[in-house]
């Protein structure tokens, strides 16, 4: 019916645009890697590419360190005890 025809026409228009966007995203990400640029925009490029080409581009996962690195959990020896404790 009309819905299927409309959907087919939209896909016929959208698919080449999506392919071109994916190509340009990949080129931009490659240039960013060459220039050693890391920014929210490179992360966005990686995310977009992971959606359109998941076999070639993996989704970025931010890994947070465990809170054990915090100074309040580090052992204090006699030399540093006077520096950290209030008198």
Phi, psi and omega in degrees: 000198182295323181295315180295320178296315178298314180298318179297319180294318178297315179296323179296326178279317187286323185302311178298326178292319177296318179296319179294318178298316179299318178298315181291322175300316181296318178296317180296318179294320178298315179296321178297319178295318179299321181273001181056045179262129174233122182206173175301332180288323177292324176295322178293320176301313180300319180295314180298318180292327179293335177279321184272331179223069186297336179286333183263332184230122180272149177290136179285139177236121179279127181253124179262138179291153177295147183292359181292347179283349184296143185295332181290349178254359180280144178292142181252127177266177184298325182293321183267349184301316181293333181286320186272329182275142176282148180271000000 
